[in-house]
Each structure stands twice: as structure tokens, then as C-alpha cells.
């Protein structure tokens, strides 16, 4: 989806509902849930944890206009 092995965008936001995880290429991994504020640096992969849809607000993303847009 991001056109490479890992996402090259930096994400800053907060989770409203659901849980998501991010794992960086250096092996560090973090799970974020409702109320958490996150900073996810470039060189990561992310996924939804569990069956609940994730709703999150991104305050700043260096590539949101290109990788998350729909045609």
C-alpha cells in the first residue's frame, strides 16, 4: 500500500476507538488504544489489533496526501 517495504511517513495523532500497532524496522513495537497520543516515525509497518475498527485523528502526517488518498 505504501509502495515499499515499510511506511516512510511520520504520523502524529490520537486513537479514538479500537487498537492499532506499529513496528519499526529496528524491532521496536507499540500498541495504541483509545485516548493514546502517538508519534510513529518513518520505517514502520502498522496493523489493526483485534476485530474492532480503528478510528484515529492524524494531526500531522508527512505523506497522508499521497498514501491515504483514494482515486
Secondary structure, DSSP 4 states (H G I P E B T S, - for coil): --SSSSB---EEEEEEESEEEEEETTS-EEEE-TT-EEEE-SSEEEEEESSSPPEEEEEEETTHHHHS---
